[in-house]
């Protein structure tokens, strides 16, 4: 499912226009992004939890030259599915 498919689904299920549902979906996704950017976690009960995970500095290798390099620490978005979502997918 793409973002476009999701917008069409929201429009169909909620009797909104495509423009209104596009704005709603975009606002929802931007809200999640902004919360993660500020370090907060987002919990959607019955669906899952979005959080920021810290990746430690680790050794790596340049695949082109084979030279050893150090990969810097960074933050990465993470998602943990909720119990209801796990059960639905099984």
HELIX and SHEET records of a PDB file:
HELIX    1   1 UNK A    3  UNK A   14  1                                  12    
HELIX    2   2 UNK A   18  UNK A   37  1                                  20    
HELIX    3   3 UNK A   83  UNK A   89  1                                   7    
SHEET    1   A 3 UNK A  42  UNK A  44  0                                        
SHEET    2   A 3 UNK A  48  UNK A  55 -1                                        
SHEET    3   A 3 UNK A  74  UNK A  81 -1                                        
SHEET    1   B 2 UNK A  58  UNK A  61  0                                        
SHEET    2   B 2 UNK A  68  UNK A  71 -1                                        
END                                                                             
